[in-house]
Amino acid sequence: MDAIKSYMLRHGLHSGDRLPTESALCTDLGVSRSSVREALRRLEALDIVTVRQGSGSYVGNMSMQPLVETLILRASLDAANGIQSLHSIVETRHALDLGIALPLTRAMKGTTNPHLWELVDVMTSQAREGATYLDQDIAFHSGLLAYLNNDLMHQLVAAMWLVHQNVTPQLAAASRQEMEDAADAHAAILRACEAGEVGAYVEAVNAHYAPLLAIIEGR
């Protein structure tokens, strides 16, 4: 596995590039065909390699999906550890959102974002009806991240959100007031970003996560 990854690096391969045949890899790496096949199988499970039947092997997308699957399983093994895992995930999301405060408010200062405001309006409306708004929530945060030229950050946030979404059913449902408070926090986040106000952004992010952390911690 390490040899194949090193091969990718030495030859400057990128996602979607075709790898040599198994026979060529055997010769180049000096290992048996069975070793190459097993290594490719394991790398495929990690999304580092994609094997297409009848076509060959390619450099994979290297997504966060293996991480997501592991965290979901870990969180689902039992209720107690699940809640602890969700707490860790929410704290990680919180830290990521705070960590981008300066570059995000700089990038968004002076912009107008009607699509994001539409999402805020839907979240507010859903909250008042006592309904959830998970799709709008992730779309909102993805829209903010689009202003940053940081694909890894985007993938990390998306991964944490997928795990969050899968583990959330273990929690007690949020009250209507808590959902309304969270929707209001999204509006405050967007308002702070468009104004380029770092302090207001940080305050709004903290307000966004406060209701969720309170539910997790049973307060």
C-alpha atoms as an extended CHARMM CRD file, in Angstrom:
* protein
*
       219  EXT
         1         1  MET       CA              0.0000000000        0.0000000000        0.0000000000  PROA      1               0.0000000000
         2         2  ASP       CA              2.7780000000        2.4240000000        0.9150000000  PROA      2               0.0000000000
         3         3  ALA       CA              4.6170000000        1.5890000000       -2.3000000000  PROA      3               0.0000000000
         4         4  ILE       CA              1.5570000000        2.3500000000       -4.4400000000  PROA      4               0.0000000000
         5         5  LYS       CA              1.0090000000        5.6430000000       -2.6110000000  PROA      5               0.0000000000
         6         6  SER       CA              4.6710000000        6.4800000000       -3.1390000000  PROA      6               0.0000000000
         7         7  TYR       CA              4.2490000000        5.6390000000       -6.8350000000  PROA      7               0.0000000000
         8         8  MET       CA              1.4050000000        8.1800000000       -7.0410000000  PROA      8               0.0000000000
         9         9  LEU       CA              3.5990000000       10.8180000000       -5.4540000000  PROA      9               0.0000000000
        10        10  ARG       CA              6.6660000000       10.0740000000       -7.5950000000  PROA      10              0.0000000000
        11        11  HSD       CA              4.6480000000       10.2960000000      -10.7970000000  PROA      11              0.0000000000
        12        12  GLY       CA              2.5850000000       13.3270000000       -9.7640000000  PROA      12              0.0000000000
        13        13  LEU       CA             -0.7520000000       11.5410000000      -10.1570000000  PROA      13              0.0000000000
        14        14  HSD       CA             -4.0460000000       13.1950000000       -9.2380000000  PROA      14              0.0000000000
        15        15  SER       CA             -7.6260000000       12.0740000000       -8.6350000000  PROA      15              0.0000000000
        16        16  GLY       CA             -8.9530000000       10.3360000000      -11.7690000000  PROA      16              0.0000000000
        17        17  ASP       CA             -5.5230000000        9.5240000000      -13.2280000000  PROA      17              0.0000000000
        18        18  ARG       CA             -5.0700000000        5.9610000000      -14.3530000000  PROA      18              0.0000000000
        19        19  LEU       CA             -2.6780000000        3.6670000000      -12.5130000000  PROA      19              0.0000000000
        20        20  PRO       CA             -0.4680000000        1.1390000000      -14.3230000000  PROA      20              0.0000000000
        21        21  THR       CA             -1.7700000000       -2.4010000000      -14.8030000000  PROA      21              0.0000000000
        22        22  GLU       CA             -1.3330000000       -4.9440000000      -12.0180000000  PROA      22              0.0000000000
        23        23  SER       CA              1.4330000000       -6.5650000000      -14.0420000000  PROA      23              0.0000000000
        24        24  ALA       CA              3.2670000000       -3.2520000000      -14.4650000000  PROA      24              0.0000000000
        25        25  LEU       CA              2.9130000000       -2.4670000000      -10.7670000000  PROA      25              0.0000000000
        26        26  CYS       CA              4.3120000000       -5.8970000000       -9.8910000000  PROA      26              0.0000000000
        27        27  THR       CA              7.3690000000       -5.2030000000      -12.0160000000  PROA      27              0.0000000000
        28        28  ASP       CA              7.8090000000       -1.6230000000      -10.8680000000  PROA      28              0.0000000000
        29        29  LEU       CA              7.3640000000       -2.4070000000       -7.1620000000  PROA      29              0.0000000000
        30        30  GLY       CA              9.0160000000       -5.8260000000       -7.1730000000  PROA      30              0.0000000000
        31        31  VAL       CA              6.1080000000       -7.6270000000       -5.4880000000  PROA      31              0.0000000000
        32        32  SER       CA              3.6940000000      -10.4390000000       -6.3520000000  PROA      32              0.0000000000
        33        33  ARG       CA              0.3870000000       -9.9260000000       -8.1520000000  PROA      33              0.0000000000
        34        34  SER       CA             -1.5320000000      -11.1340000000       -5.0920000000  PROA      34              0.0000000000
        35        35  SER       CA              0.1720000000       -8.4470000000       -2.9890000000  PROA      35              0.0000000000
        36        36  VAL       CA             -0.7200000000       -5.7650000000       -5.5420000000  PROA      36              0.0000000000
        37        37  ARG       CA             -4.3550000000       -6.9070000000       -5.6750000000  PROA      37              0.0000000000
        38        38  GLU       CA             -4.6760000000       -6.9340000000       -1.8840000000  PROA      38              0.0000000000
        39        39  ALA       CA             -3.0850000000       -3.4910000000       -1.6150000000  PROA      39              0.0000000000
        40        40  LEU       CA             -5.4260000000       -2.0840000000       -4.2760000000  PROA      40              0.0000000000
        41        41  ARG       CA             -8.4210000000       -3.6210000000       -2.4930000000  PROA      41              0.0000000000
        42        42  ARG       CA             -7.4620000000       -1.9760000000        0.7870000000  PROA      42              0.0000000000
        43        43  LEU       CA             -6.6910000000        1.3580000000       -0.8610000000  PROA      43              0.0000000000
        44        44  GLU       CA            -10.0790000000        1.2220000000       -2.5750000000  PROA      44              0.0000000000
        45        45  ALA       CA            -11.7570000000        0.8690000000        0.8330000000  PROA      45              0.0000000000
        46        46  LEU       CA             -9.9990000000        4.0810000000        1.8580000000  PROA      46              0.0000000000
        47        47  ASP       CA            -11.1230000000        5.8700000000       -1.3460000000  PROA      47              0.0000000000
        48        48  ILE       CA             -7.4760000000        6.3190000000       -2.3380000000  PROA      48              0.0000000000
        49        49  VAL       CA             -7.9330000000        4.0430000000       -5.3530000000  PROA      49              0.0000000000
        50        50  THR       CA            -10.9500000000        3.3850000000       -7.5670000000  PROA      50              0.0000000000
        51        51  VAL       CA            -11.0870000000        0.0160000000       -9.3560000000  PROA      51              0.0000000000
        52        52  ARG       CA            -13.2920000000       -0.0960000000      -12.4500000000  PROA      52              0.0000000000
        53        53  GLN       CA            -14.1260000000       -3.5620000000      -13.6840000000  PROA      53              0.0000000000
        54        54  GLY       CA            -12.7270000000       -4.1000000000      -17.1600000000  PROA      54              0.0000000000
        55        55  SER       CA            -11.0590000000       -0.6940000000      -17.2080000000  PROA      55              0.0000000000
        56        56  GLY       CA             -8.3600000000       -0.7200000000      -14.5730000000  PROA      56              0.0000000000
        57        57  SER       CA             -7.3870000000        1.1580000000      -11.4220000000  PROA      57              0.0000000000
        58        58  TYR       CA             -7.4300000000        4.9040000000      -10.9710000000  PROA      58              0.0000000000
        59        59  VAL       CA             -6.4390000000        7.3860000000       -8.3010000000  PROA      59              0.0000000000
        60        60  GLY       CA             -9.5360000000        7.8100000000       -6.1220000000  PROA      60              0.0000000000
        61        61  ASN       CA            -11.3410000000       10.8770000000       -4.8310000000  PROA      61              0.0000000000
        62        62  MET       CA             -9.6550000000       10.5960000000       -1.4150000000  PROA      62              0.0000000000
        63        63  SER       CA            -12.8170000000       11.8470000000        0.2330000000  PROA      63              0.0000000000
        64        64  MET       CA            -13.6350000000       11.9080000000        3.9230000000  PROA      64              0.0000000000
        65        65  GLN       CA            -16.1480000000        9.0530000000        3.4700000000  PROA      65              0.0000000000
        66        66  PRO       CA            -14.0690000000        6.4050000000        5.3060000000  PROA      66              0.0000000000
        67        67  LEU       CA            -13.7280000000        8.8210000000        8.2290000000  PROA      67              0.0000000000
        68        68  VAL       CA            -17.4690000000        9.4920000000        8.1530000000  PROA      68              0.0000000000
        69        69  GLU       CA            -18.3380000000        5.7880000000        8.1630000000  PROA      69              0.0000000000
        70        70  THR       CA            -15.9860000000        5.0980000000       11.0720000000  PROA      70              0.0000000000
        71        71  LEU       CA            -17.3260000000        7.9700000000       13.1750000000  PROA      71              0.0000000000
        72        72  ILE       CA            -20.9570000000        7.0340000000       12.4870000000  PROA      72              0.0000000000
        73        73  LEU       CA            -20.3060000000        3.4330000000       13.5180000000  PROA      73              0.0000000000
        74        74  ARG       CA            -18.3800000000        4.5380000000       16.5880000000  PROA      74              0.0000000000
        75        75  ALA       CA            -21.1940000000        6.8640000000       17.6200000000  PROA      75              0.0000000000
        76        76  SER       CA            -23.8730000000        4.2280000000       17.0010000000  PROA      76              0.0000000000
        77        77  LEU       CA            -22.3270000000        1.3430000000       18.9550000000  PROA      77              0.0000000000
        78        78  ASP       CA            -24.0970000000        2.3630000000       22.1170000000  PROA      78              0.0000000000
        79        79  ALA       CA            -26.1120000000        5.3050000000       23.3500000000  PROA      79              0.0000000000
        80        80  ALA       CA            -23.6110000000        6.5170000000       25.9480000000  PROA      80              0.0000000000
        81        81  ASN       CA            -20.6150000000        6.6100000000       23.6280000000  PROA      81              0.0000000000
        82        82  GLY       CA            -22.8620000000        7.9650000000       20.8900000000  PROA      82              0.0000000000
        83        83  ILE       CA            -23.7190000000       11.0560000000       22.9010000000  PROA      83              0.0000000000
        84        84  GLN       CA            -20.0680000000       11.5840000000       23.7860000000  PROA      84              0.0000000000
        85        85  SER       CA            -19.1000000000       11.2190000000       20.1230000000  PROA      85              0.0000000000
        86        86  LEU       CA            -21.7670000000       13.7360000000       19.1080000000  PROA      86              0.0000000000
        87        87  HSD       CA            -20.4890000000       16.1550000000       21.7420000000  PROA      87              0.0000000000
        88        88  SER       CA            -16.9820000000       15.8340000000       20.2880000000  PROA      88              0.0000000000
        89        89  ILE       CA            -18.2880000000       16.3280000000       16.7420000000  PROA      89              0.0000000000
        90        90  VAL       CA            -20.2710000000       19.4390000000       17.6740000000  PROA      90              0.0000000000
        91        91  GLU       CA            -17.2680000000       20.8670000000       19.5300000000  PROA      91              0.0000000000
        92        92  THR       CA            -15.1400000000       20.1980000000       16.4390000000  PROA      92              0.0000000000
        93        93  ARG       CA            -17.6570000000       21.9170000000       14.1590000000  PROA      93              0.0000000000
        94        94  HSD       CA            -17.7890000000       24.8330000000       16.5970000000  PROA      94              0.0000000000
        95        95  ALA       CA            -13.9950000000       25.1330000000       16.5900000000  PROA      95              0.0000000000
        96        96  LEU       CA            -13.8490000000       24.9960000000       12.7870000000  PROA      96              0.0000000000
        97        97  ASP       CA            -16.4530000000       27.7520000000       12.4560000000  PROA      97              0.0000000000
        98        98  LEU       CA            -14.5890000000       29.9490000000       14.9400000000  PROA      98              0.0000000000
        99        99  GLY       CA            -11.2710000000       29.2140000000       13.2340000000  PROA      99              0.0000000000
       100       100  ILE       CA            -12.4240000000       30.7190000000        9.9330000000  PROA      100             0.0000000000
       101       101  ALA       CA            -13.7730000000       33.9090000000       11.5370000000  PROA      101             0.0000000000
       102       102  LEU       CA            -11.1180000000       36.2720000000       10.1950000000  PROA      102             0.0000000000
       103       103  PRO       CA            -10.6790000000       34.9580000000        6.6190000000  PROA      103             0.0000000000
       104       104  LEU       CA            -14.4330000000       34.4800000000        6.1590000000  PROA      104             0.0000000000
       105       105  THR       CA            -15.4730000000       37.9370000000        7.3420000000  PROA      105             0.0000000000
       106       106  ARG       CA            -12.7100000000       39.4560000000        5.2120000000  PROA      106             0.0000000000
       107       107  ALA       CA            -13.8200000000       37.5270000000        2.1340000000  PROA      107             0.0000000000
       108       108  MET       CA            -17.5230000000       38.3090000000        2.5900000000  PROA      108             0.0000000000
       109       109  LYS       CA            -17.2820000000       41.9490000000        3.6650000000  PROA      109             0.0000000000
       110       110  GLY       CA            -19.4480000000       44.0890000000        1.4010000000  PROA      110             0.0000000000
       111       111  THR       CA            -21.0920000000       41.1300000000       -0.3660000000  PROA      111             0.0000000000
       112       112  THR       CA            -24.8100000000       40.4590000000       -0.7430000000  PROA      112             0.0000000000
       113       113  ASN       CA            -26.0870000000       36.9020000000       -0.5710000000  PROA      113             0.0000000000
       114       114  PRO       CA            -29.7870000000       36.6110000000       -1.4510000000  PROA      114             0.0000000000
       115       115  HSD       CA            -29.5830000000       32.8040000000       -1.7180000000  PROA      115             0.0000000000
       116       116  LEU       CA            -28.1960000000       32.4960000000        1.8150000000  PROA      116             0.0000000000
       117       117  TRP       CA            -30.8330000000       34.8930000000        3.1280000000  PROA      117             0.0000000000
       118       118  GLU       CA            -33.4780000000       32.7110000000        1.4840000000  PROA      118             0.0000000000
       119       119  LEU       CA            -32.0960000000       29.7410000000        3.4150000000  PROA      119             0.0000000000
       120       120  VAL       CA            -32.2470000000       31.7630000000        6.6430000000  PROA      120             0.0000000000
       121       121  ASP       CA            -35.8800000000       32.6600000000        5.8960000000  PROA      121             0.0000000000
       122       122  VAL       CA            -36.7570000000       29.0000000000        5.3600000000  PROA      122             0.0000000000
       123       123  MET       CA            -35.0010000000       28.0010000000        8.5980000000  PROA      123             0.0000000000
       124       124  THR       CA            -36.8780000000       30.6890000000       10.4970000000  PROA      124             0.0000000000
       125       125  SER       CA            -40.1970000000       29.6050000000        9.0040000000  PROA      125             0.0000000000
       126       126  GLN       CA            -39.5230000000       25.9210000000        9.7090000000  PROA      126             0.0000000000
       127       127  ALA       CA            -38.5140000000       26.6870000000       13.2900000000  PROA      127             0.0000000000
       128       128  ARG       CA            -41.7350000000       28.6110000000       13.9270000000  PROA      128             0.0000000000
       129       129  GLU       CA            -43.6700000000       25.5770000000       12.7230000000  PROA      129             0.0000000000
       130       130  GLY       CA            -41.6680000000       23.2680000000       14.9830000000  PROA      130             0.0000000000
       131       131  ALA       CA            -40.0140000000       21.5740000000       12.0060000000  PROA      131             0.0000000000
       132       132  THR       CA            -36.3300000000       20.8160000000       11.4760000000  PROA      132             0.0000000000
       133       133  TYR       CA            -34.2130000000       22.3680000000        8.7240000000  PROA      133             0.0000000000
       134       134  LEU       CA            -31.1710000000       20.1200000000        8.3470000000  PROA      134             0.0000000000
       135       135  ASP       CA            -30.8540000000       20.5030000000        4.5700000000  PROA      135             0.0000000000
       136       136  GLN       CA            -30.9960000000       24.2920000000        4.7590000000  PROA      136             0.0000000000
       137       137  ASP       CA            -28.4840000000       24.2870000000        7.6200000000  PROA      137             0.0000000000
       138       138  ILE       CA            -25.7720000000       22.4090000000        5.7150000000  PROA      138             0.0000000000
       139       139  ALA       CA            -26.5140000000       24.3890000000        2.5420000000  PROA      139             0.0000000000
       140       140  PHE       CA            -26.0430000000       27.6150000000        4.5280000000  PROA      140             0.0000000000
       141       141  HSD       CA            -22.6600000000       26.6000000000        5.9410000000  PROA      141             0.0000000000
       142       142  SER       CA            -21.5380000000       25.2700000000        2.5480000000  PROA      142             0.0000000000
       143       143  GLY       CA            -22.4720000000       28.6260000000        1.0520000000  PROA      143             0.0000000000
       144       144  LEU       CA            -20.2690000000       30.4280000000        3.5580000000  PROA      144             0.0000000000
       145       145  LEU       CA            -17.3570000000       28.0700000000        2.9420000000  PROA      145             0.0000000000
       146       146  ALA       CA            -17.6140000000       28.7000000000       -0.8020000000  PROA      146             0.0000000000
       147       147  TYR       CA            -15.9990000000       32.0810000000       -0.0890000000  PROA      147             0.0000000000
       148       148  LEU       CA            -12.8370000000       30.3700000000        1.1510000000  PROA      148             0.0000000000
       149       149  ASN       CA            -10.3600000000       28.7060000000       -1.1810000000  PROA      149             0.0000000000
       150       150  ASN       CA             -9.9780000000       25.7570000000        1.1890000000  PROA      150             0.0000000000
       151       151  ASP       CA            -11.3080000000       22.4550000000       -0.1050000000  PROA      151             0.0000000000
       152       152  LEU       CA            -10.0400000000       20.5230000000        2.9300000000  PROA      152             0.0000000000
       153       153  MET       CA            -12.0230000000       22.7610000000        5.2860000000  PROA      153             0.0000000000
       154       154  HSD       CA            -15.1190000000       22.2310000000        3.1360000000  PROA      154             0.0000000000
       155       155  GLN       CA            -14.6560000000       18.4570000000        3.2660000000  PROA      155             0.0000000000
       156       156  LEU       CA            -14.0450000000       18.4300000000        7.0170000000  PROA      156             0.0000000000
       157       157  VAL       CA            -17.1640000000       20.4690000000        7.7460000000  PROA      157             0.0000000000
       158       158  ALA       CA            -19.2430000000       18.3010000000        5.4020000000  PROA      158             0.0000000000
       159       159  ALA       CA            -17.8860000000       15.1380000000        7.0380000000  PROA      159             0.0000000000
       160       160  MET       CA            -18.6400000000       16.3810000000       10.5530000000  PROA      160             0.0000000000
       161       161  TRP       CA            -22.1220000000       17.3810000000        9.4170000000  PROA      161             0.0000000000
       162       162  LEU       CA            -22.8760000000       13.9450000000        7.9360000000  PROA      162             0.0000000000
       163       163  VAL       CA            -21.8820000000       12.2630000000       11.1890000000  PROA      163             0.0000000000
       164       164  HSD       CA            -23.8770000000       14.8170000000       13.1530000000  PROA      164             0.0000000000
       165       165  GLN       CA            -26.9460000000       14.1820000000       11.0010000000  PROA      165             0.0000000000
       166       166  ASN       CA            -26.7140000000       10.4210000000       11.5100000000  PROA      166             0.0000000000
       167       167  VAL       CA            -26.2380000000       10.5800000000       15.2830000000  PROA      167             0.0000000000
       168       168  THR       CA            -28.7060000000       13.3870000000       16.0540000000  PROA      168             0.0000000000
       169       169  PRO       CA            -31.7400000000       11.0160000000       16.3090000000  PROA      169             0.0000000000
       170       170  GLN       CA            -30.2320000000        9.7530000000       19.5840000000  PROA      170             0.0000000000
       171       171  LEU       CA            -30.9100000000       13.1590000000       21.1290000000  PROA      171             0.0000000000
       172       172  ALA       CA            -34.0790000000       14.5730000000       22.5470000000  PROA      172             0.0000000000
       173       173  ALA       CA            -35.8000000000       16.8370000000       20.0470000000  PROA      173             0.0000000000
       174       174  ALA       CA            -34.9760000000       20.5070000000       20.2540000000  PROA      174             0.0000000000
       175       175  SER       CA            -37.7440000000       22.7900000000       21.4570000000  PROA      175             0.0000000000
       176       176  ARG       CA            -39.3590000000       25.2740000000       19.1000000000  PROA      176             0.0000000000
       177       177  GLN       CA            -37.6350000000       28.1100000000       20.9400000000  PROA      177             0.0000000000
       178       178  GLU       CA            -34.2370000000       26.4470000000       20.5960000000  PROA      178             0.0000000000
       179       179  MET       CA            -34.7920000000       25.9800000000       16.8600000000  PROA      179             0.0000000000
       180       180  GLU       CA            -35.8690000000       29.6090000000       16.5070000000  PROA      180             0.0000000000
       181       181  ASP       CA            -32.7970000000       30.7450000000       18.4530000000  PROA      181             0.0000000000
       182       182  ALA       CA            -30.5620000000       28.6900000000       16.1370000000  PROA      182             0.0000000000
       183       183  ALA       CA            -32.2690000000       30.1560000000       13.0500000000  PROA      183             0.0000000000
       184       184  ASP       CA            -31.7670000000       33.6660000000       14.4460000000  PROA      184             0.0000000000
       185       185  ALA       CA            -28.0930000000       32.8250000000       15.0240000000  PROA      185             0.0000000000
       186       186  HSD       CA            -27.7040000000       31.9130000000       11.3420000000  PROA      186             0.0000000000
       187       187  ALA       CA            -29.1070000000       35.3190000000       10.4050000000  PROA      187             0.0000000000
       188       188  ALA       CA            -26.6570000000       36.9860000000       12.7910000000  PROA      188             0.0000000000
       189       189  ILE       CA            -23.7520000000       34.9910000000       11.3140000000  PROA      189             0.0000000000
       190       190  LEU       CA            -24.6150000000       36.0730000000        7.7800000000  PROA      190             0.0000000000
       191       191  ARG       CA            -25.1740000000       39.6780000000        8.8440000000  PROA      191             0.0000000000
       192       192  ALA       CA            -21.7590000000       39.7520000000       10.5350000000  PROA      192             0.0000000000
       193       193  CYS       CA            -20.0610000000       38.2130000000        7.4890000000  PROA      193             0.0000000000
       194       194  GLU       CA            -21.5320000000       40.7490000000        5.0770000000  PROA      194             0.0000000000
       195       195  ALA       CA            -20.5110000000       43.5510000000        7.4310000000  PROA      195             0.0000000000
       196       196  GLY       CA            -17.0320000000       42.1050000000        7.9010000000  PROA      196             0.0000000000
       197       197  GLU       CA            -17.4000000000       42.1840000000       11.6960000000  PROA      197             0.0000000000
       198       198  VAL       CA            -15.2690000000       39.4620000000       13.2930000000  PROA      198             0.0000000000
       199       199  GLY       CA            -16.4970000000       40.0390000000       16.8580000000  PROA      199             0.0000000000
       200       200  ALA       CA            -20.1470000000       39.8790000000       15.8360000000  PROA      200             0.0000000000
       201       201  TYR       CA            -19.4380000000       36.7110000000       13.8330000000  PROA      201             0.0000000000
       202       202  VAL       CA            -17.8240000000       34.9760000000       16.8300000000  PROA      202             0.0000000000
       203       203  GLU       CA            -20.7300000000       35.9850000000       19.0720000000  PROA      203             0.0000000000
       204       204  ALA       CA            -23.2430000000       34.6650000000       16.5460000000  PROA      204             0.0000000000
       205       205  VAL       CA            -21.3870000000       31.3560000000       16.1030000000  PROA      205             0.0000000000
       206       206  ASN       CA            -21.3370000000       30.8430000000       19.8750000000  PROA      206             0.0000000000
       207       207  ALA       CA            -25.0710000000       31.5750000000       19.9850000000  PROA      207             0.0000000000
       208       208  HSD       CA            -25.6080000000       29.0890000000       17.1530000000  PROA      208             0.0000000000
       209       209  TYR       CA            -24.0100000000       26.2020000000       19.0400000000  PROA      209             0.0000000000
       210       210  ALA       CA            -25.2470000000       27.0400000000       22.5470000000  PROA      210             0.0000000000
       211       211  PRO       CA            -28.7270000000       25.3970000000       22.2100000000  PROA      211             0.0000000000
       212       212  LEU       CA            -27.3010000000       22.2320000000       20.6660000000  PROA      212             0.0000000000
       213       213  LEU       CA            -24.6090000000       21.8570000000       23.3200000000  PROA      213             0.0000000000
       214       214  ALA       CA            -27.2490000000       22.4380000000       25.9950000000  PROA      214             0.0000000000
       215       215  ILE       CA            -29.3560000000       19.5630000000       24.6260000000  PROA      215             0.0000000000
       216       216  ILE       CA            -26.3420000000       17.2380000000       24.4410000000  PROA      216             0.0000000000
       217       217  GLU       CA            -25.2440000000       18.1010000000       27.9510000000  PROA      217             0.0000000000
       218       218  GLY       CA            -28.7870000000       17.6620000000       29.2630000000  PROA      218             0.0000000000
       219       219  ARG       CA            -29.1130000000       21.1590000000       30.6660000000  PROA      219             0.0000000000
